[in-house]
Amino acid sequence: CEGINTDIRNGIAHGRFNIDPKTQKIIFYPKANNKVYHYDIQLIDMCYLTVINFLHIIEFNLFLEELKKHK
């Protein structure tokens, strides 16, 4: 499963995004000083990606715990 891509991460990091509450669309502007290029995603899809990333973090943590056992 894919996680949160670089367009979303850059848009969040630069604080450059808009949310339309009527359509529940999030518009990210990942490139500095560029309001033309944007990445759009629905809120429900963003929630799904957040859950996927959380599962990856849990999986990585379990992997590290297994490595500690074999030290």
TORTIRO-669645 format. One record per atom (N, C-alpha, C, O): residue in one letter; atom name; x negated, y negated, z. Coordinates in steps of 0.02 Angstrom, whole numbers, always signed. Each point is the difference from the previous one (the first is absolute). Layout:
<recs>
<res=a | atom=CA | x=X | y=Y | z=Z>
...
</recs>
This chain:
<recs>
<res=c | atom=N | x=-42 | y=+60 | z=+0>
<res=c | atom=CA | x=+42 | y=-60 | z=+0>
<res=c | atom=C | x=-44 | y=-62 | z=+0>
<res=c | atom=O | x=-52 | y=-2 | z=+33>
<res=e | atom=N | x=+74 | y=-47 | z=-69>
<res=e | atom=CA | x=-38 | y=-62 | z=-1>
<res=e | atom=C | x=+14 | y=-40 | z=+63>
<res=e | atom=O | x=+52 | y=+7 | z=+31>
<res=g | atom=N | x=-99 | y=-49 | z=-15>
<res=g | atom=CA | x=+9 | y=-45 | z=+57>
<res=g | atom=C | x=+11 | y=-70 | z=-26>
<res=g | atom=O | x=+20 | y=-10 | z=-57>
<res=i | atom=N | x=-32 | y=-39 | z=+100>
<res=i | atom=CA | x=+10 | y=-69 | z=-19>
<res=i | atom=C | x=-58 | y=-21 | z=-46>
<res=i | atom=O | x=-58 | y=+6 | z=+18>
<res=n | atom=N | x=+75 | y=-31 | z=-78>
<res=n | atom=CA | x=-52 | y=-16 | z=-49>
<res=n | atom=C | x=-33 | y=-67 | z=+14>
<res=n | atom=O | x=+20 | y=-37 | z=+45>
<res=t | atom=N | x=-70 | y=+21 | z=-84>
<res=t | atom=CA | x=-40 | y=-61 | z=+12>
<res=t | atom=C | x=+39 | y=-64 | z=-12>
<res=t | atom=O | x=-13 | y=-51 | z=+32>
<res=d | atom=N | x=+61 | y=+52 | z=-78>
<res=d | atom=CA | x=+40 | y=-59 | z=-12>
<res=d | atom=C | x=+41 | y=-19 | z=+63>
<res=d | atom=O | x=+5 | y=-58 | z=+18>
<res=i | atom=N | x=+23 | y=+108 | z=+14>
<res=i | atom=CA | x=+38 | y=-12 | z=+61>
<res=i | atom=C | x=-46 | y=-22 | z=+56>
<res=i | atom=O | x=+14 | y=-48 | z=+35>
<res=r | atom=N | x=-70 | y=+84 | z=-26>
<res=r | atom=CA | x=-47 | y=-17 | z=+54>
<res=r | atom=C | x=-27 | y=-71 | z=-9>
<res=r | atom=O | x=-4 | y=-37 | z=+49>
<res=n | atom=N | x=-15 | y=+18 | z=-110>
<res=n | atom=CA | x=-26 | y=-67 | z=-11>
<res=n | atom=C | x=+53 | y=-53 | z=+11>
<res=n | atom=O | x=-14 | y=-53 | z=+28>
<res=g | atom=N | x=+75 | y=+66 | z=-50>
<res=g | atom=CA | x=+54 | y=-47 | z=+12>
<res=g | atom=C | x=+13 | y=-11 | z=+73>
<res=g | atom=O | x=+13 | y=-56 | z=+22>
<res=i | atom=N | x=-16 | y=+109 | z=+18>
<res=i | atom=CA | x=+9 | y=-5 | z=+72>
<res=i | atom=C | x=-58 | y=-37 | z=+32>
<res=i | atom=O | x=+9 | y=-44 | z=+41>
<res=a | atom=N | x=-70 | y=+63 | z=-60>
<res=a | atom=CA | x=-60 | y=-30 | z=+29>
<res=a | atom=C | x=-4 | y=-75 | z=-13>
<res=a | atom=O | x=-22 | y=-38 | z=+43>
<res=h | atom=N | x=+44 | y=+17 | z=-102>
<res=h | atom=CA | x=-3 | y=-71 | z=-17>
<res=h | atom=C | x=+64 | y=-37 | z=+21>
<res=h | atom=O | x=+4 | y=-61 | z=-8>
<res=g | atom=N | x=+44 | y=+97 | z=+35>
<res=g | atom=CA | x=+62 | y=-31 | z=+21>
<res=g | atom=C | x=+41 | y=-27 | z=-57>
<res=g | atom=O | x=+36 | y=-49 | z=+7>
<res=r | atom=N | x=-43 | y=+81 | z=-65>
<res=r | atom=CA | x=+33 | y=-24 | z=-60>
<res=r | atom=C | x=+53 | y=+50 | z=-23>
<res=r | atom=O | x=-13 | y=+43 | z=-42>
<res=f | atom=N | x=+72 | y=-49 | z=+70>
<res=f | atom=CA | x=+55 | y=+42 | z=-19>
<res=f | atom=C | x=+66 | y=-36 | z=+14>
<res=f | atom=O | x=+3 | y=-45 | z=+42>
<res=n | atom=N | x=+48 | y=+66 | z=-77>
<res=n | atom=CA | x=+68 | y=-25 | z=+10>
<res=n | atom=C | x=+47 | y=+59 | z=+8>
<res=n | atom=O | x=-10 | y=+52 | z=-30>
<res=i | atom=N | x=+60 | y=-61 | z=+72>
<res=i | atom=CA | x=+51 | y=+51 | z=+10>
<res=i | atom=C | x=+67 | y=-29 | z=-18>
<res=i | atom=O | x=+19 | y=-53 | z=+26>
<res=d | atom=N | x=+17 | y=+87 | z=-69>
<res=d | atom=CA | x=+68 | y=-20 | z=-18>
<res=d | atom=C | x=+49 | y=+42 | z=+40>
<res=d | atom=O | x=+7 | y=+59 | z=-14>
<res=p | atom=N | x=+26 | y=-88 | z=+64>
<res=p | atom=CA | x=+44 | y=+40 | z=+43>
<res=p | atom=C | x=+61 | y=+28 | z=-36>
<res=p | atom=O | x=+29 | y=+50 | z=+22>
<res=k | atom=N | x=-7 | y=-82 | z=-76>
<res=k | atom=CA | x=+58 | y=+24 | z=-37>
<res=k | atom=C | x=-15 | y=+64 | z=-38>
<res=k | atom=O | x=+39 | y=+48 | z=+2>
<res=t | atom=N | x=-95 | y=-47 | z=-36>
<res=t | atom=CA | x=-18 | y=+58 | z=-41>
<res=t | atom=C | x=-46 | y=+47 | z=+36>
<res=t | atom=O | x=-12 | y=+56 | z=-23>
<res=q | atom=N | x=-15 | y=-77 | z=+80>
<res=q | atom=CA | x=-49 | y=+38 | z=+39>
<res=q | atom=C | x=-62 | y=+16 | z=-41>
<res=q | atom=O | x=-30 | y=+54 | z=+7>
<res=k | atom=N | x=+11 | y=-101 | z=-48>
<res=k | atom=CA | x=-61 | y=+6 | z=-41>
<res=k | atom=C | x=-55 | y=-40 | z=+34>
<res=k | atom=O | x=+10 | y=-57 | z=+21>
<res=i | atom=N | x=-69 | y=+87 | z=-17>
<res=i | atom=CA | x=-59 | y=-34 | z=+26>
<res=i | atom=C | x=-46 | y=-13 | z=-60>
<res=i | atom=O | x=-16 | y=+45 | z=-38>
<res=i | atom=N | x=-4 | y=-108 | z=+31>
<res=i | atom=CA | x=-44 | y=-19 | z=-55>
<res=i | atom=C | x=-67 | y=-20 | z=+29>
<res=i | atom=O | x=-5 | y=-48 | z=+39>
<res=f | atom=N | x=-47 | y=+85 | z=-56>
<res=f | atom=CA | x=-68 | y=-13 | z=+24>
<res=f | atom=C | x=-40 | y=-36 | z=-54>
<res=f | atom=O | x=+5 | y=+17 | z=-59>
<res=y | atom=N | x=-44 | y=-67 | z=+79>
<res=y | atom=CA | x=-45 | y=-36 | z=-44>
<res=y | atom=C | x=-71 | y=+15 | z=+23>
<res=y | atom=O | x=-27 | y=-36 | z=+42>
<res=p | atom=N | x=-4 | y=+89 | z=-69>
<res=p | atom=CA | x=-64 | y=+23 | z=+26>
<res=p | atom=C | x=-61 | y=-40 | z=-22>
<res=p | atom=O | x=-52 | y=+3 | z=+33>
<res=k | atom=N | x=+57 | y=-40 | z=-88>
<res=k | atom=CA | x=-58 | y=-36 | z=-25>
<res=k | atom=C | x=+0 | y=-72 | z=+25>
<res=k | atom=O | x=+50 | y=-34 | z=-2>
<res=a | atom=N | x=-108 | y=+13 | z=+27>
<res=a | atom=CA | x=-6 | y=-68 | z=+27>
<res=a | atom=C | x=+14 | y=-51 | z=-54>
<res=a | atom=O | x=-23 | y=+7 | z=-57>
<res=n | atom=N | x=+60 | y=-59 | z=+74>
<res=n | atom=CA | x=+16 | y=-56 | z=-44>
<res=n | atom=C | x=+34 | y=+22 | z=-64>
<res=n | atom=O | x=-8 | y=-33 | z=-52>
<res=n | atom=N | x=+47 | y=+86 | z=+54>
<res=n | atom=CA | x=+35 | y=+24 | z=-59>
<res=n | atom=C | x=+71 | y=+18 | z=+20>
<res=n | atom=O | x=+12 | y=+52 | z=+31>
<res=k | atom=N | x=+36 | y=-95 | z=-48>
<res=k | atom=CA | x=+70 | y=+14 | z=+15>
<res=k | atom=C | x=+36 | y=+33 | z=-59>
<res=k | atom=O | x=+61 | y=+10 | z=+3>
<res=v | atom=N | x=-98 | y=+5 | z=-56>
<res=v | atom=CA | x=+31 | y=+32 | z=-59>
<res=v | atom=C | x=+1 | y=+76 | z=+9>
<res=v | atom=O | x=+52 | y=+32 | z=-7>
<res=y | atom=N | x=-111 | y=-4 | z=+24>
<res=y | atom=CA | x=-4 | y=+73 | z=+10>
<res=y | atom=C | x=+31 | y=+17 | z=+68>
<res=y | atom=O | x=-16 | y=-30 | z=+51>
<res=h | atom=N | x=+61 | y=+78 | z=-52>
<res=h | atom=CA | x=+31 | y=+23 | z=+63>
<res=h | atom=C | x=+15 | y=+74 | z=-4>
<res=h | atom=O | x=+3 | y=+30 | z=-54>
<res=y | atom=N | x=+6 | y=-1 | z=+112>
<res=y | atom=CA | x=+18 | y=+70 | z=+6>
<res=y | atom=C | x=+65 | y=+3 | z=+40>
<res=y | atom=O | x=+3 | y=-25 | z=+56>
<res=d | atom=N | x=+48 | y=+55 | z=-84>
<res=d | atom=CA | x=+66 | y=+4 | z=+32>
<res=d | atom=C | x=+12 | y=+70 | z=+26>
<res=d | atom=O | x=-19 | y=+50 | z=-31>
<res=i | atom=N | x=+53 | y=-47 | z=+88>
<res=i | atom=CA | x=+18 | y=+64 | z=+29>
<res=i | atom=C | x=+63 | y=-9 | z=+42>
<res=i | atom=O | x=+9 | y=-52 | z=+31>
<res=q | atom=N | x=+33 | y=+102 | z=-32>
<res=q | atom=CA | x=+60 | y=-2 | z=+42>
<res=q | atom=C | x=-18 | y=+14 | z=+73>
<res=q | atom=O | x=-48 | y=+36 | z=+13>
<res=l | atom=N | x=+86 | y=-64 | z=+33>
<res=l | atom=CA | x=-13 | y=+9 | z=+71>
<res=l | atom=C | x=-1 | y=+73 | z=+19>
<res=l | atom=O | x=-43 | y=+21 | z=+39>
<res=i | atom=N | x=+90 | y=+19 | z=-64>
<res=i | atom=CA | x=+3 | y=+71 | z=+19>
<res=i | atom=C | x=-63 | y=+36 | z=-24>
<res=i | atom=O | x=-24 | y=+46 | z=+34>
<res=d | atom=N | x=-2 | y=-64 | z=-92>
<res=d | atom=CA | x=-62 | y=+31 | z=-25>
<res=d | atom=C | x=-60 | y=-20 | z=+43>
<res=d | atom=O | x=-45 | y=+41 | z=+11>
<res=m | atom=N | x=+45 | y=-103 | z=+12>
<res=m | atom=CA | x=-54 | y=-22 | z=+45>
<res=m | atom=C | x=+3 | y=+38 | z=+66>
<res=m | atom=O | x=-52 | y=+18 | z=+27>
<res=c | atom=N | x=+112 | y=-6 | z=-2>
<res=c | atom=CA | x=+8 | y=+40 | z=+61>
<res=c | atom=C | x=-26 | y=+71 | z=-10>
<res=c | atom=O | x=-34 | y=+27 | z=+43>
<res=y | atom=N | x=+49 | y=+2 | z=-100>
<res=y | atom=CA | x=-24 | y=+67 | z=-16>
<res=y | atom=C | x=-77 | y=+2 | z=-2>
<res=y | atom=O | x=-30 | y=+45 | z=+28>
<res=l | atom=N | x=+0 | y=-94 | z=-61>
<res=l | atom=CA | x=-74 | y=-2 | z=-3>
<res=l | atom=C | x=-30 | y=-9 | z=+69>
<res=l | atom=O | x=-54 | y=+27 | z=+14>
<res=t | atom=N | x=+87 | y=-65 | z=+29>
<res=t | atom=CA | x=-24 | y=-10 | z=+68>
<res=t | atom=C | x=+1 | y=+67 | z=+38>
<res=t | atom=O | x=-48 | y=+15 | z=+36>
<res=v | atom=N | x=+101 | y=+23 | z=-44>
<res=v | atom=CA | x=+4 | y=+66 | z=+33>
<res=v | atom=C | x=-54 | y=+46 | z=-27>
<res=v | atom=O | x=-32 | y=+37 | z=+39>
<res=i | atom=N | x=+21 | y=-37 | z=-104>
<res=i | atom=CA | x=-52 | y=+42 | z=-30>
<res=i | atom=C | x=-69 | y=-19 | z=+28>
<res=i | atom=O | x=-39 | y=+45 | z=+17>
<res=n | atom=N | x=+24 | y=-109 | z=-12>
<res=n | atom=CA | x=-64 | y=-22 | z=+29>
<res=n | atom=C | x=-6 | y=+21 | z=+72>
<res=n | atom=O | x=-54 | y=+21 | z=+22>
<res=f | atom=N | x=+107 | y=-25 | z=+16>
<res=f | atom=CA | x=-1 | y=+22 | z=+70>
<res=f | atom=C | x=-15 | y=+75 | z=+4>
<res=f | atom=O | x=-38 | y=+21 | z=+43>
<res=l | atom=N | x=+68 | y=+18 | z=-87>
<res=l | atom=CA | x=-14 | y=+72 | z=-1>
<res=l | atom=C | x=-73 | y=+15 | z=-18>
<res=l | atom=O | x=-30 | y=+46 | z=+27>
<res=h | atom=N | x=+1 | y=-86 | z=-72>
<res=h | atom=CA | x=-70 | y=+7 | z=-17>
<res=h | atom=C | x=-44 | y=-14 | z=+61>
<res=h | atom=O | x=-50 | y=+34 | z=+11>
<res=i | atom=N | x=+68 | y=-84 | z=+28>
<res=i | atom=CA | x=-38 | y=-17 | z=+61>
<res=i | atom=C | x=+4 | y=+57 | z=+50>
<res=i | atom=O | x=-51 | y=+19 | z=+30>
<res=i | atom=N | x=+110 | y=+10 | z=-21>
<res=i | atom=CA | x=+7 | y=+57 | z=+45>
<res=i | atom=C | x=-41 | y=+59 | z=-25>
<res=i | atom=O | x=-34 | y=+33 | z=+39>
<res=e | atom=N | x=+38 | y=-19 | z=-104>
<res=e | atom=CA | x=-38 | y=+55 | z=-29>
<res=e | atom=C | x=-76 | y=-10 | z=+10>
<res=e | atom=O | x=-35 | y=+48 | z=+17>
<res=f | atom=N | x=+11 | y=-108 | z=-26>
<res=f | atom=CA | x=-71 | y=-15 | z=+9>
<res=f | atom=C | x=-20 | y=+8 | z=+73>
<res=f | atom=O | x=-54 | y=+26 | z=+15>
<res=n | atom=N | x=+97 | y=-47 | z=+30>
<res=n | atom=CA | x=-13 | y=+7 | z=+71>
<res=n | atom=C | x=-4 | y=+74 | z=+20>
<res=n | atom=O | x=-44 | y=+19 | z=+38>
<res=l | atom=N | x=+88 | y=+21 | z=-64>
<res=l | atom=CA | x=-2 | y=+72 | z=+14>
<res=l | atom=C | x=-64 | y=+32 | z=-28>
<res=l | atom=O | x=-29 | y=+44 | z=+31>
<res=f | atom=N | x=+8 | y=-68 | z=-89>
<res=f | atom=CA | x=-62 | y=+24 | z=-30>
<res=f | atom=C | x=-60 | y=-16 | z=+45>
<res=f | atom=O | x=-43 | y=+41 | z=+10>
<res=l | atom=N | x=+42 | y=-103 | z=+16>
<res=l | atom=CA | x=-55 | y=-19 | z=+45>
<res=l | atom=C | x=+0 | y=+41 | z=+64>
<res=l | atom=O | x=-53 | y=+17 | z=+26>
<res=e | atom=N | x=+112 | y=-2 | z=-1>
<res=e | atom=CA | x=+4 | y=+43 | z=+60>
<res=e | atom=C | x=-27 | y=+69 | z=-14>
<res=e | atom=O | x=-33 | y=+30 | z=+43>
<res=e | atom=N | x=+46 | y=-3 | z=-102>
<res=e | atom=CA | x=-28 | y=+65 | z=-19>
<res=e | atom=C | x=-76 | y=-2 | z=-5>
<res=e | atom=O | x=-34 | y=+47 | z=+19>
<res=l | atom=N | x=+7 | y=-102 | z=-45>
<res=l | atom=CA | x=-72 | y=-8 | z=-5>
<res=l | atom=C | x=-32 | y=-2 | z=+69>
<res=l | atom=O | x=-54 | y=+27 | z=+10>
<res=k | atom=N | x=+87 | y=-59 | z=+37>
<res=k | atom=CA | x=-26 | y=-4 | z=+69>
<res=k | atom=C | x=-4 | y=+69 | z=+31>
<res=k | atom=O | x=-45 | y=+13 | z=+40>
<res=k | atom=N | x=+91 | y=+31 | z=-56>
<res=k | atom=CA | x=+0 | y=+68 | z=+28>
<res=k | atom=C | x=-61 | y=+40 | z=-24>
<res=k | atom=O | x=-24 | y=+43 | z=+36>
<res=h | atom=N | x=+0 | y=-57 | z=-95>
<res=h | atom=CA | x=-56 | y=+37 | z=-30>
<res=h | atom=C | x=-67 | y=-34 | z=+7>
<res=h | atom=O | x=-47 | y=+15 | z=-35>
<res=k | atom=N | x=+44 | y=-61 | z=+82>
<res=k | atom=CA | x=-62 | y=-37 | z=+11>
<res=k | atom=C | x=-56 | y=+43 | z=+27>
<res=k | atom=O | x=-55 | y=-25 | z=+11>
</recs>
